[in-house]
Each structure stands twice: as structure tokens, then as C-alpha cells.
Amino acid sequence: MQVDIRPFTLSDAGELQRAVLNSVGHIGPWLDWCTPSYVLKDAQDWVAESMALWQQGRAFRWVMLAEDKQQILGSVEVEVPTLEAPVGRMGYWVRHNATGKGVCSQGAAQALDWAFKSLGLQRVELFIQPANQASIRVALKLGAEFLDEQNNEIVYRGESRLSNRYVVKPEGLPWVDLLPARRRWPLTPEYAEGTGDRLPVHPKNIYEFRSSAKKA
């Protein structure tokens, strides 16, 4: 299955809610926001926050889409917590009916490729609970290496959970096997919907991106 990613748009909220509700059984044990009570307003807030964070250069979120459908298959995010170090943090999920098809690894690889080339990140870390074998398989497919265990990086319903810390570096990403032969959408939005503010399309690194976004 060919998978592409693109930034969130305002029209994604309804389909995002349907994707989350389709995924409560297999995502809920790992992500505490994924519950049967996830309503349209939750999805709308997530989309609005995603667009605002992109403008600020703090986090970059995409939806995953199949080539022949508009159905949202999942989402991937690269967060940049601090300017002090060129290190990102990745998270991802796929809806229940898209599991086992290589969707998550393709989407995450595209996000990593963009983050390394456009933001100048030197490494991206992933924090995954040891029992979440599906997420670990995706990380390993991306070329991630296990570093250590962490106690305070994942909080689930107010309680800290043990996580494995993995790292992906540019030279470790298996580019050819996971990146699409062609793209249908740009990975960077040209402007923030609803504001008209222009965003830098091809920043050289995260420092330039945040500086440009702040001036927009």
C-alpha cells in the first residue's frame, strides 16, 4: 500500500475523530486520550493545536493517507522540545483497520526524512512502552537503536510508565525501502489556514524555522 503524509488541515477533524474511535481497542492501552468518549470537539482542538505548533516551530504533525482514499489512516509527529540541541522526539499511531500493512513505517519514514533534511535534526528519539511490540517493530524498521530505559517520559492517566528509549539518526534510516516513489502533497504547509500568515517552506534548520515563524 502506497502511503503519503501531509500536514493537518481544518477539514480533517471529522475523519480524525472516526479514525480515533476505530482505534480505541488497540491504541487506548498506550495513549490515554484514545477513548470511546473522544468527540468531534477533541479532534477540532487537536487540529487547531497542530497548526499552531507548526507555526511556532515546536512540533510538526501529519496525517497518513492511502493513495486511493481520503480516509485518515493515522498520524505521525516530530516534536522539537528545545533549541539547545538538534534532537527531535517522534510519536505515531495508525487506525485499527490499517494495522499490519506497513502504513506506520512508511508515514514515519517520510516524517523523519523531512525532519532531518529541513530542520537539521541530528537524531530523533522514540519512547515506547516495552509491552507495545507493534510500536517497537515500527521503530526497528525505521533503523532505530535501543539506548536505555526511562521512567518519567511516558505518563498514562497521571502515572509514569517505564519506556524504552530508541534513537534514529539520518544515516540509519532505510530511505529507499520506506519512502514513496512519488508524492501527492507537500510535507510543509505554505501558510497557516485561518490566519493567512506565511510559513517558511524550506527552512535550513530548526533555528531558522523558529526565527522565521516568529516573524511571520
C-alpha positions in Angstrom: 0.0 0.0 0.0 1.3 3.4 -1.0 1.1 5.8 1.9 1.7 9.6 1.8 1.6 12.2 4.6 0.6 15.8 4.7 0.1 18.4 7.4 -3.3 18.7 9.2 -6.0 20.9 7.7 -9.2 22.2 9.3 -11.3 19.8 7.3 -9.6 16.8 8.9 -11.4 16.9 12.3 -14.4 14.7 11.4 -12.3 12.0 9.8 -9.7 12.2 12.6 -12.5 11.5 15.2 -13.6 8.5 13.2 -10.1 7.2 13.0 -9.6 7.5 16.7 -12.9 5.8 17.6 -12.0 3.0 15.2 -8.7 2.5 17.2 -9.7 2.6 20.8 -9.1 -1.1 21.3 -5.5 -1.2 20.2 -4.4 2.3 20.9 -6.2 3.0 24.1 -3.8 0.9 26.3 -0.9 3.1 25.2 -2.4 6.6 24.6 -4.8 7.7 27.3 -6.6 10.3 25.1 -7.8 7.5 22.8 -11.2 6.6 24.5 -14.8 5.9 23.4 -15.6 9.4 24.6 -13.4 11.1 22.0 -15.7 13.7 20.5 -15.6 16.0 17.5 -14.5 18.9 19.6 -11.5 16.9 20.8 -10.5 16.4 17.2 -11.0 20.0 16.3 -8.9 21.1 19.2 -6.1 18.7 18.1 -6.1 20.0 14.6 -6.1 23.7 15.7 -3.2 22.9 18.1 -1.3 21.1 15.4 -1.5 24.1 13.1 -0.4 26.5 15.9 2.5 24.3 16.9 3.7 24.1 13.3 3.6 27.9 13.1 5.7 28.2 16.3 8.2 25.6 15.1 7.7 23.5 18.2 6.0 20.3 16.7 5.2 19.0 13.2 2.2 16.7 12.8 1.0 15.0 9.7 -1.9 12.7 8.7 -1.2 9.4 6.9 -3.4 8.8 3.8 -3.6 5.9 1.3 -3.1 6.7 -2.3 -6.6 5.8 -3.5 -8.6 7.1 -0.4 -9.1 10.2 1.7 -9.5 8.1 4.8 -7.1 9.1 7.6 -5.0 6.0 8.4 -3.1 7.5 11.3 -0.8 10.3 12.4 2.8 11.0 13.0 4.5 13.8 14.9 8.1 15.1 15.3 8.4 17.4 18.3 11.4 19.6 18.9 11.4 20.2 22.7 14.4 22.6 22.9 16.6 24.8 20.7 19.6 23.8 22.9 20.2 20.5 20.9 19.2 19.4 17.4 17.2 16.4 18.8 13.6 15.6 18.0 11.0 13.3 19.5 8.7 11.1 17.5 5.2 9.6 18.1 2.9 7.8 15.8 -0.3 5.7 15.6 -2.4 4.0 13.0 -6.1 3.2 13.0 -7.2 -0.4 13.6 -8.1 -1.3 10.1 -4.7 -0.1 8.8 -2.5 -2.2 11.0 -0.2 -4.8 9.6 0.1 -3.1 6.2 3.3 -1.1 6.6 1.4 2.2 6.9 3.1 3.4 10.1 6.6 2.7 9.0 6.1 4.5 5.6 4.5 7.5 7.2 7.1 7.8 10.0 10.0 7.4 7.5 8.7 10.4 5.4 8.4 12.5 8.6 11.9 11.6 9.6 13.3 12.3 6.2 11.7 15.8 6.3 12.9 16.5 9.8 16.5 15.5 9.1 16.7 17.4 5.8 14.5 20.5 6.6 15.1 21.0 10.3 18.7 19.9 10.5 18.0 17.4 13.3 20.8 15.0 14.1 18.7 12.5 15.9 15.1 11.7 16.7 14.2 9.8 19.9 11.2 7.5 20.5 9.9 6.5 23.9 7.9 3.2 23.7 6.5 1.1 26.5 8.2 -2.4 26.5 4.9 -4.2 26.0 4.0 -2.2 22.9 5.5 -4.6 20.5 3.8 -3.2 17.4 5.3 0.2 18.0 8.7 -1.3 18.7 8.6 -3.2 15.4 7.9 0.1 13.6 10.8 1.8 15.3 13.2 -1.0 14.4 12.0 -0.9 10.8 13.0 2.8 10.8 16.5 1.8 11.8 16.1 2.8 15.4 18.7 1.7 18.0 17.8 0.9 21.6 19.5 3.2 24.1 18.2 2.6 27.6 15.1 2.6 29.8 13.4 5.7 31.1 11.0 6.1 34.0 9.4 9.5 33.5 9.0 10.1 29.8 5.6 8.5 29.4 2.6 9.5 31.6 -0.6 7.5 31.3 -3.6 8.8 33.2 -1.4 10.6 35.7 1.0 7.8 36.3 4.6 7.4 35.0 5.3 4.3 32.9 8.5 2.6 32.1 9.6 3.2 28.5 12.4 2.0 26.2 14.3 4.9 24.5 15.3 4.4 20.9 17.1 6.8 18.6 17.1 7.2 14.8 19.9 9.0 13.0 19.9 10.2 9.4 22.5 7.6 8.3 20.4 4.8 9.9 17.1 5.5 8.1 16.4 2.9 5.3 15.4 5.5 2.7 14.8 3.5 -0.4 12.5 0.9 1.1 10.2 3.2 3.0 9.9 6.4 1.1 7.3 6.8 -1.7 8.4 6.9 -5.4 6.2 10.0 -5.8 4.3 12.4 -3.6 0.8 13.8 -3.9 1.0 16.5 -1.2 3.7 18.8 0.1 5.1 17.9 3.5 5.2 21.6 4.6 2.1 23.9 4.6 2.7 27.1 2.7 0.5 29.0 5.1 -1.4 28.5 8.3 -5.1 28.1 7.5 -7.4 30.6 9.1 -4.7 33.3 9.6 -3.1 33.9 6.2 0.3 34.0 7.8 3.0 32.7 5.6 5.3 29.9 6.8 8.8 29.2 5.6 8.5 26.3 3.1 12.1 25.1 3.2 13.9 26.2 6.4 17.6 25.2 6.6 17.3 24.1 10.2 15.0 24.3 13.3 16.7 27.5 14.4 15.9 29.3 11.1 12.4 27.8 11.1 11.5 29.2 14.5 13.0 32.5 13.8 11.1 32.8 10.5 7.9 31.6 12.1 8.2 34.1 14.9 8.5 37.0 12.4 5.6 35.7 10.2 
